[in-house]
Amino acid sequence: MKPDETSIRKAVRAHYAELAQAGKAGESCCGQNLSSSDAAPPEASQIYAGCGSPVELAGIKEGEVVADLGSGGGFDAFKASRLVGETGRVIGVDATPEMIWRARETAKKYGVSNVDFRLGEIEHVPIDSSSVDVAISNCVINLAPDKGAVFREAYRVLKPGGRLVVSDTVAEYALKVNLQDLDAWAACVAGALPQEEYVALIKETGFTGVDIRRELPEELKQKERECCSTPGIASVTVTATKPKTG
């Protein structure tokens, strides 16, 4: 039996508030830099807590609108901002105020004007419906008590034909984890679903073309394999599309 949703949310926020204030990522599963690019400011790279490279697989184009669900200090959002250019926009959403404050300060410091960081839960995304071309997320959905709600929100904000690209942790087999351990939730372990269940939730939402992506440079593949030191926990990147009609 897992803790109530409020307890999980409080524990996760406390963990990532501490990360934002400490100024560097810890050694947990969600805390290794898998990027092949230095496009993000150092202030964002220092507290990066991802487990994959969704930006590299999203095919982001100039002029597009990108939503980063669980944007943290802005690492992926800042990378995406380089790709969308002056005519595009990136919206980062995170439930931890300290992360939002830090990301906003970083954007101001470097004069990045095409990013907008908003405080909010990824189960209740503060973005208009059908307004986003690409929705990305990096090692965050596993932290959500209601993952189905996250995928429904991603589907809602995407335009018809929009793309979903998420990197996350999944359980390779039944884990002997105390679901009452809030630290295990914050460390991307207790909330990890089996891959089949994770993919099924995306399909149930209405997404099509759901695929486990592995077309990464060999260096990134190796880093992804090494990312999760917890036995039974693996990193995957899933892509999907919101149908253009229906």
KOLKE-636960 format. One line per 2 residues: for each residue x, y, z of N, C-alpha, C, CB. Coordinates in steps of 0.02 Angstrom, whole numbers, plus 50000, padded with zeros to 5 digits. Last residue first. Glycine has a CB too. Example, Ala and Ser with C-alpha at 12.3 -4.5 7.8 and 13.67 -1.06 7.14 Angstrom:
BEGIN
50642/49888/50354/50684/49947/50357/50645/50002/50394/50704/49970/50286 ~ 50660/49716/50390/50615/49775/50390/50660/49835/50390/50565/49776/50452;
// end
This chain:
BEGIN
49502/50650/48269/49470/50605/48316/49480/50625/48388/49496/50537/48306 ~ 49662/50684/48194/49589/50688/48195/49563/50639/48248/49559/50672/48125;
49794/50666/48224/49774/50729/48193/49699/50739/48193/49801/50733/48123 ~ 49838/50592/48383/49809/50588/48315/49788/50657/48289/49750/50541/48315;
49991/50622/48459/49919/50634/48466/49889/50633/48396/49904/50702/48502 ~ 50118/50498/48473/50088/50553/48436/50015/50560/48453/50097/50543/48360;
50272/50456/48560/50203/50442/48539/50176/50505/48505/50158/50422/48601 ~ 50412/50375/48637/50384/50426/48593/50314/50406/48572/50428/50437/48530;
50510/50350/48781/50451/50330/48743/50428/50389/48700/50394/50306/48790 ~ 50653/50285/48849/50625/50344/48817/50569/50321/48771/50679/50384/48777;
50703/50218/49008/50676/50210/48941/50654/50279/48914/50617/50160/48939 ~ 50806/50143/49129/50785/50205/49096/50760/50189/49026/50843/50255/49094;
50765/50032/49265/50796/50047/49201/50769/50113/49175/50783/49991/49150 ~ 50787/49936/49409/50763/49999/49382/50802/50015/49318/50772/50057/49434;
50848/49822/49455/50779/49817/49435/50749/49881/49408/50739/49795/49492 ~ 50957/49903/49568/50940/49842/49532/50865/49839/49517/50961/49780/49573;
51006/50067/49542/50962/50025/49581/50944/49963/49542/50899/50063/49602 ~ 51072/50145/49454/51113/50098/49492/51071/50052/49535/51162/50135/49535;
51043/50207/49301/51008/50182/49360/51048/50128/49395/50940/50154/49340 ~ 51141/50237/49202/51107/50289/49241/51078/50262/49306/51051/50319/49200;
51199/50150/49116/51232/50159/49180/51192/50204/49228/51300/50188/49170 ~ 51121/50162/49004/51124/50097/49037/51153/50103/49107/51166/50049/48995;
51150/50294/48972/51082/50277/48992/51080/50210/49028/51036/50275/48931 ~ 51283/50283/48935/51266/50322/48993/51197/50306/49019/51271/50397/48978;
51266/50205/48819/51304/50179/48875/51288/50217/48939/51379/50183/48860 ~ 51193/50293/48739/51165/50228/48757/51200/50200/48818/51171/50179/48699;
51283/50396/48723/51224/50408/48763/51191/50343/48784/51175/50452/48726 ~ 51377/50332/48640/51398/50360/48704/51339/50371/48751/51436/50426/48694;
51302/50301/48527/51325/50247/48570/51346/50272/48638/51383/50210/48537 ~ 51156/50404/48506/51227/50392/48495/51252/50341/48546/51268/50457/48501;
50998/50317/48497/51042/50367/48527/51113/50353/48506/51035/50366/48604 ~ 50866/50249/48474/50912/50276/48423/50952/50334/48451/50873/50297/48361;
50772/50194/48552/50840/50180/48572/50890/50207/48521/50851/50105/48580 ~ 50605/50208/48611/50658/50232/48567/50727/50217/48595/50651/50307/48555;
50460/50126/48600/50518/50132/48644/50577/50150/48599/50531/50066/48685 ~ 50309/50205/48547/50370/50168/48531/50423/50180/48584/50396/50187/48462;
50150/50230/48480/50190/50226/48542/50250/50180/48530/50147/50201/48602 ~ 50058/50268/48385/50129/50263/48367/50174/50260/48427/50149/50321/48324;
49947/50374/48483/49961/50322/48434/50037/50321/48419/49921/50333/48368 ~ 49852/50409/48631/49911/50419/48589/49919/50359/48541/49973/50428/48632;
49752/50384/48719/49732/50399/48651/49791/50411/48604/49689/50458/48650 ~ 49770/50330/48844/49755/50402/48840/49731/50421/48770/49816/50443/48858;
49812/50203/48819/49743/50212/48843/49722/50285/48839/49737/50188/48915 ~ 49947/50227/48788/49900/50205/48735/49828/50217/48756/49911/50132/48719;
49995/50260/48915/50001/50308/48860/49952/50291/48804/50074/50309/48832 ~ 49969/50142/48985/49937/50204/49006/49939/50256/48951/49971/50232/49069;
50055/50053/48919/49983/50043/48914/49945/50107/48934/49961/49985/48958 ~ 50181/50096/48960/50161/50105/48890/50086/50098/48881/50198/50054/48845;
50171/50054/49095/50185/50124/49077/50161/50139/49006/50261/50139/49084 ~ 50156/49917/49083/50103/49957/49114/50110/50030/49096/50103/49948/49190;
50279/49884/49026/50216/49867/48991/50158/49909/49018/50201/49792/48998 ~ 50372/49925/49123/50370/49957/49058/50304/49945/49022/50428/49933/49015;
50308/49948/49289/50334/49904/49237/50326/49937/49169/50298/49834/49238 ~ 50342/50110/49365/50297/50057/49342/50334/50008/49297/50236/50088/49305;
50409/50189/49505/50424/50162/49438/50377/50105/49421/50497/50139/49434 ~ 50398/50237/49634/50345/50253/49586/50356/50226/49516/50337/50325/49583;
50514/50198/49699/50450/50170/49721/50394/50182/49671/50431/50199/49788 ~ 50615/50275/49624/50614/50202/49629/50544/50175/49644/50663/50179/49684;
50649/50410/49630/50629/50381/49565/50626/50305/49565/50677/50404/49511 ~ 50668/50463/49754/50728/50439/49719/50711/50403/49654/50767/50393/49763;
50545/50486/49807/50583/50544/49784/50643/50524/49743/50604/50587/49842 ~ 50513/50354/49846/50474/50389/49795/50514/50447/49765/50407/50415/49825;
50607/50333/49944/50610/50291/49884/50567/50320/49828/50587/50220/49900 ~ 50564/50421/50040/50628/50434/50009/50635/50393/49945/50686/50417/50057;
50448/50360/50084/50442/50420/50043/50508/50438/50009/50417/50478/50085 ~ 50398/50205/50097/50461/50241/50103/50459/50301/50056/50522/50195/50087;
50290/50129/50070/50280/50181/50119/50342/50225/50128/50261/50149/50186 ~ 50336/50032/49987/50301/50088/49955/50284/50143/50005/50238/50063/49922;
50483/49959/49992/50432/49980/50039/50397/50041/50011/50463/49995/50109 ~ 50518/49844/49865/50523/49913/49889/50467/49927/49938/50522/49963/49830;
50566/49737/49775/50553/49731/49846/50565/49800/49877/50598/49676/49879 ~ 50490/49740/49613/50540/49764/49660/50518/49753/49733/50555/49837/49648;
50470/49642/49476/50438/49661/49539/50491/49679/49591/50393/49604/49566 ~ 50570/49716/49346/50538/49659/49378/50508/49684/49444/50588/49600/49389;
50601/49838/49296/50613/49781/49253/50582/49717/49281/50688/49771/49243 ~ 50515/49988/49305/50536/49929/49343/50543/49870/49296/50485/49913/49400;
50580/50142/49237/50530/50088/49240/50559/50030/49280/50509/50066/49168 ~ 50602/50317/49221/50623/50254/49250/50565/50205/49250/50651/50265/49321;
50604/50409/49063/50581/50395/49131/50611/50330/49156/50504/50392/49134 ~ 50569/50527/48939/50619/50482/48968/50599/50471/49040/50692/50510/48961;
50453/50559/48812/50467/50557/48883/50521/50507/48898/50403/50541/48923 ~ 50370/50648/48697/50434/50614/48705/50453/50617/48779/50490/50647/48660;
50237/50671/48588/50255/50660/48658/50321/50622/48660/50199/50621/48696 ~ 50181/50789/48465/50223/50732/48486/50235/50732/48561/50289/50734/48449;
50026/50824/48374/50083/50841/48417/50118/50779/48443/50059/50882/48476 ~ 49912/50799/48305/49975/50784/48271/50036/50799/48312/49978/50822/48207;
49830/50931/48383/49822/50870/48344/49885/50858/48302/49760/50875/48297 ~ 49934/50995/48518/49894/51005/48458/49882/50938/48424/49929/51055/48409;
49929/50957/48692/49958/50948/48626/49908/50965/48571/49983/50877/48617 ~ 49854/50962/48807/49889/51024/48786/49919/51018/48716/49944/51040/48836;
49799/50830/48815/49756/50889/48810/49793/50950/48782/49728/50906/48879 ~ 49911/50748/48830/49868/50740/48771/49825/50803/48761/49823/50678/48778;
49954/50791/48955/49998/50799/48897/49958/50795/48832/50054/50744/48897 ~ 49843/50749/49030/49858/50820/49024/49905/50834/48965/49890/50846/49089;
49855/50612/49016/49794/50645/48991/49805/50720/48983/49736/50632/49039 ~ 49977/50591/49079/49972/50578/49007/49909/50610/48978/49972/50502/48994;
49938/50627/49210/49993/50663/49176/49987/50653/49100/50062/50638/49201 ~ 49842/50532/49241/49822/50603/49236/49875/50644/49200/49809/50632/49306;
49920/50418/49249/49870/50423/49196/49848/50495/49186/49810/50380/49212 ~ 49992/50439/49365/50027/50445/49301/49978/50451/49243/50073/50386/49290;
49977/50497/49511/49928/50479/49460/49958/50490/49391/49862/50521/49468 ~ 50096/50530/49580/50051/50478/49607/50001/50453/49556/50015/50504/49668;
50249/50552/49496/50179/50572/49501/50136/50516/49530/50152/50593/49433 ~ 50374/50504/49471/50363/50535/49536/50289/50552/49549/50404/50598/49542;
50374/50465/49340/50376/50412/49391/50362/50440/49461/50445/50378/49390 ~ 50386/50586/49276/50319/50556/49280/50318/50500/49330/50298/50530/49211;
50523/50618/49275/50478/50653/49321/50412/50616/49329/50465/50724/49295 ~ 50623/50599/49176/50629/50568/49242/50586/50603/49294/50701/50569/49265;
50571/50721/49079/50633/50685/49091/50638/50663/49164/50694/50729/49073 ~ 50467/50761/48940/50475/50753/49012/50535/50708/49024/50410/50722/49045;
50379/50860/48817/50435/50818/48839/50433/50812/48915/50503/50847/48815 ~ 50275/50889/48683/50277/50884/48756/50333/50836/48775/50209/50860/48785;
50255/50998/48546/50294/50943/48575/50289/50946/48651/50368/50945/48552 ~ 50161/51097/48518/50182/51051/48465/50217/50989/48493/50229/51087/48417;
50017/51158/48603/50087/51137/48606/50102/51088/48550/50102/51106/48674 ~ 49883/51182/48617/49925/51240/48603/49999/51223/48597/49917/51290/48658;
49771/51108/48666/49789/51108/48594/49833/51167/48575/49725/51109/48552 ~ 49735/51210/48809/49725/51150/48769/49745/51161/48697/49652/51127/48773;
49860/51304/48898/49798/51299/48860/49795/51234/48820/49790/51359/48813 ~ 49930/51256/49053/49941/51272/48983/49875/51261/48946/49998/51227/48952;
49963/51202/49187/49938/51270/49173/49955/51293/49103/49966/51319/49224 ~ 49913/51037/49219/49960/51079/49183/49930/51148/49167/49984/51045/49119;
49901/50933/49327/49857/50991/49317/49898/51045/49282/49825/51017/49385 ~ 50000/50844/49339/49933/50816/49333/49881/50870/49320/49914/50777/49396;
50107/50924/49364/50101/50898/49296/50037/50858/49286/50161/50854/49279 ~ 50071/51074/49454/50080/51002/49453/50070/50975/49382/50030/50968/49502;
50164/51229/49440/50104/51188/49434/50120/51114/49435/50067/51205/49371 ~ 50234/51377/49385/50225/51334/49442/50160/51295/49435/50224/51375/49508;
50325/51398/49234/50262/51405/49270/50258/51354/49328/50203/51395/49223 ~ 50432/51487/49132/50429/51436/49184/50368/51448/49228/50494/51435/49226;
50466/51507/48969/50418/51530/49019/50411/51474/49071/50349/51549/48987 ~ 50578/51567/48845/50558/51515/48892/50514/51546/48946/50621/51481/48924;
50631/51666/48765/50580/51622/48736/50563/51562/48780/50603/51597/48668 ~ 50734/51738/48820/50667/51767/48823/50612/51722/48795/50666/51832/48786;
50872/51737/48907/50833/51689/48868/50760/51709/48873/50844/51614/48893 ~ 50972/51807/48975/50932/51841/48925/50893/51794/48879/50975/51885/48883;
51038/51752/49079/51066/51740/49012/51023/51770/48956/51073/51665/49000 ~ 50963/51795/49188/51035/51806/49188/51063/51801/49117/51069/51757/49233;
50835/51746/49158/50847/51818/49161/50921/51834/49155/50819/51848/49226 ~ 50856/51608/49170/50833/51637/49106/50846/51712/49103/50758/51623/49097;
50892/51602/49305/50940/51583/49254/50921/51612/49186/50945/51506/49248 ~ 50772/51640/49365/50833/51681/49375/50885/51666/49322/50862/51668/49445;
50691/51533/49325/50676/51601/49303/50736/51647/49310/50617/51630/49343 ~ 50753/51428/49393/50751/51427/49320/50736/51497/49293/50698/51378/49295;
50731/51466/49527/50799/51460/49501/50800/51463/49425/50831/51395/49526 ~ 50592/51463/49534/50628/51525/49548/50698/51522/49517/50632/51538/49623;
50569/51326/49506/50543/51378/49461/50580/51444/49472/50467/51389/49474 ~ 50631/51268/49617/50655/51253/49550/50632/51306/49500/50629/51183/49527;
50553/51318/49721/50624/51334/49719/50655/51320/49651/50661/51294/49772 ~ 50424/51262/49696/50437/51334/49688/50510/51351/49681/50408/51371/49746;
50388/51121/49608/50431/51144/49662/50448/51218/49652/50496/51102/49664 ~ 50319/51080/49498/50281/51089/49559/50322/51116/49617/50250/51024/49578;
50336/51151/49334/50364/51113/49390/50326/51130/49453/50439/51127/49398 ~ 50353/51175/49162/50305/51169/49218/50336/51126/49272/50237/51139/49194;
50404/51281/49032/50423/51232/49083/50375/51233/49141/50494/51246/49108 ~ 50384/51309/48868/50349/51318/48931/50370/51263/48979/50272/51319/48921;
50458/51393/48735/50462/51335/48779/50428/51352/48844/50535/51312/48790 ~ 50432/51444/48565/50426/51457/48637/50430/51391/48675/50359/51493/48653;
50489/51528/48414/50458/51474/48453/50456/51492/48526/50495/51410/48443 ~ 50561/51627/48355/50490/51622/48337/50453/51567/48375/50484/51610/48262;
50690/51611/48399/50654/51671/48421/50579/51666/48405/50683/51732/48387 ~ 50705/51431/48429/50725/51497/48404/50680/51553/48429/50726/51497/48330;
50697/51299/48456/50636/51332/48432/50650/51402/48407/50584/51334/48487 ~ 50828/51269/48500/50801/51237/48440/50740/51273/48412/50785/51164/48454;
50848/51336/48617/50895/51348/48563/50866/51322/48496/50963/51314/48578 ~ 50750/51280/48696/50743/51350/48676/50790/51368/48619/50755/51396/48736;
50797/51154/48728/50743/51160/48678/50736/51231/48653/50677/51136/48707 ~ 50888/51191/48827/50911/51158/48765/50859/51166/48710/50927/51084/48778;
50799/51241/48922/50848/51286/48891/50877/51256/48827/50904/51302/48941 ~ 50728/51124/48953/50693/51182/48926/50741/51230/48892/50655/51218/48981;
50824/51041/49010/50797/51024/48945/50760/51083/48913/50749/50965/48952 ~ 50853/51126/49128/50904/51097/49084/50877/51082/49014/50932/51034/49115;
50773/51185/49228/50768/51209/49159/50817/51179/49109/50778/51281/49159 ~ 50762/51134/49354/50802/51194/49345/50806/51219/49274/50869/51183/49370;
50605/51062/49317/50660/51070/49365/50696/51137/49356/50709/51013/49357 ~ 50499/51025/49235/50558/51057/49204/50616/51068/49252/50538/51123/49175;
50381/50947/49214/50430/50933/49267/50497/50961/49248/50435/50858/49280 ~ 50368/50951/49047/50330/50933/49107/50377/50908/49161/50277/50879/49090;
50385/51070/48935/50429/51026/48973/50394/51012/49040/50500/51058/48984 ~ 50320/51101/48777/50305/51098/48848/50351/51048/48882/50230/51080/48861;
50352/51206/48640/50371/51146/48677/50351/51153/48749/50448/51132/48671 ~ 50310/51260/48482/50298/51271/48553/50309/51205/48589/50225/51298/48566;
50420/51304/48343/50373/51261/48379/50365/51283/48452/50396/51189/48377 ~ 50518/51378/48280/50450/51404/48280/50400/51363/48318/50427/51411/48210;
50618/51244/48227/50612/51316/48239/50539/51337/48233/50655/51355/48189 ~ 50581/51083/48302/50595/51128/48246/50586/51201/48266/50548/51112/48187;
50634/50931/48374/50607/50999/48384/50629/51045/48329/50629/51027/48452 ~ 50645/50792/48387/50642/50823/48321/50614/50894/48324/50600/50781/48275;
50661/50720/48504/50596/50752/48492/50590/50784/48423/50584/50804/48544 ~ 50781/50669/48544/50738/50625/48505/50672/50658/48483/50722/50563/48546;
50844/50766/48619/50880/50739/48561/50834/50698/48516/50938/50697/48583 ~ 50753/50783/48723/50762/50837/48674/50795/50810/48611/50804/50895/48705;
50765/50667/48803/50706/50677/48761/50714/50731/48709/50648/50694/48804 ~ 50869/50575/48865/50882/50633/48822/50822/50646/48776/50945/50621/48780;
50873/50525/49040/50872/50513/48968/50883/50577/48930/50806/50482/48947 ~ 50855/50561/49168/50878/50492/49157/50878/50475/49083/50835/50443/49196;
50893/50712/49265/50859/50671/49215/50887/50602/49209/50861/50705/49149 ~ 50925/50828/49340/50906/50766/49373/50867/50721/49326/50865/50780/49436;
51034/50966/49360/50999/50921/49314/50986/50854/49348/51041/50911/49249 ~ 51103/51061/49425/51049/51028/49462/51006/50984/49417/51005/51079/49498;
51197/51105/49333/51219/51085/49400/51166/51048/49439/51240/51147/49439 ~ 51127/51149/49221/51162/51085/49218/51181/51060/49287/51225/51092/49175;
51083/51275/49262/51034/51222/49251/51067/51154/49250/50997/51233/49185 ~ 51202/51344/49272/51157/51344/49330/51103/51291/49324/51125/51413/49337;
51256/51332/49143/51284/51292/49198/51239/51290/49259/51352/51318/49218 ~ 51129/51322/49014/51172/51360/49058/51198/51316/49115/51135/51421/49086;
51136/51203/48880/51102/51229/48939/51152/51268/48982/51071/51171/48980 ~ 51215/51151/48780/51172/51207/48763/51137/51237/48823/51121/51185/48712;
51306/51052/48766/51316/51098/48821/51273/51160/48812/51391/51117/48827 ~ 51253/50883/48729/51259/50954/48712/51272/50995/48775/51195/50978/48678;
51217/50760/48757/51276/50766/48714/51290/50838/48697/51268/50725/48650 ~ 51160/50716/48921/51158/50758/48861/51224/50756/48823/51141/50828/48880;
51147/50654/49039/51152/50611/48980/51155/50651/48916/51093/50564/48977 ~ 51197/50674/49196/51191/50714/49135/51201/50669/49074/51241/50772/49135;
51101/50605/49327/51160/50602/49284/51146/50640/49220/51179/50529/49270 ~ 50994/50586/49413/51043/50637/49430/51105/50634/49387/51062/50632/49501;
50900/50476/49468/50886/50535/49427/50937/50589/49444/50813/50560/49438 ~ 50967/50394/49562/50957/50372/49493/50944/50432/49447/50898/50323/49489;
51078/50503/49658/51023/50457/49649/51015/50439/49576/50958/50486/49677 ~ 51175/50592/49694/51198/50531/49661/51141/50481/49653/51254/50500/49701;
51118/50761/49657/51144/50709/49700/51163/50648/49660/51093/50690/49753 ~ 51164/50912/49575/51125/50851/49579/51158/50801/49625/51115/50821/49510;
51180/51071/49657/51207/51018/49616/51167/50955/49627/51282/51006/49632 ~ 51119/51167/49737/51157/51190/49679/51189/51136/49638/51208/51236/49700;
51038/51169/49848/51107/51144/49856/51150/51163/49797/51107/51069/49865 ~ 50916/51212/49800/50953/51257/49845/51026/51236/49854/50919/51260/49913;
50875/51104/49724/50879/51171/49693/50922/51218/49735/50810/51201/49685 ~ 50875/51002/49821/50920/50998/49763/50929/51067/49732/50892/50949/49711;
50772/51047/49903/50839/51041/49930/50891/51039/49874/50846/50979/49975 ~ 50668/51033/49814/50683/51100/49840/50754/51100/49869/50632/51120/49895;
50667/50897/49799/50692/50937/49743/50702/51011/49762/50645/50933/49684 ~ 50620/50855/49925/50682/50828/49898/50711/50874/49844/50670/50758/49869;
50498/50924/49936/50551/50937/49984/50619/50914/49957/50536/50902/50051 ~ 50426/50865/49831/50442/50936/49829/50499/50953/49877/50380/50978/49846;
50417/50733/49878/50452/50747/49815/50472/50820/49812/50407/50729/49755 ~ 50342/50751/49995/50409/50722/49999/50449/50738/49936/50405/50646/50008;
50223/50803/49945/50263/50842/49992/50334/50817/49995/50231/50841/50062 ~ 50177/50696/49865/50193/50761/49834/50238/50803/49880/50128/50799/49818;
50157/50597/49963/50205/50587/49909/50226/50654/49879/50175/50541/49854 ~ 50056/50656/50040/50120/50640/50071/50174/50631/50018/50115/50577/50114;
49952/50663/49945/49979/50724/49974/50048/50712/50005/49931/50752/50027 ~ 49923/50528/49918/49953/50570/49866/49984/50634/49895/49901/50589/49814;
49973/50413/50047/49924/50455/50013/49960/50504/49967/49880/50493/50065 ~ 50084/50273/50010/50061/50329/50051/50007/50369/50012/50120/50375/50071;
50031/50108/49953/50072/50168/49949/50044/50224/49993/50077/50191/49877 ~ 50042/49940/50000/50000/50000/50000/50044/50062/50000/49952/50000/50062;
// end
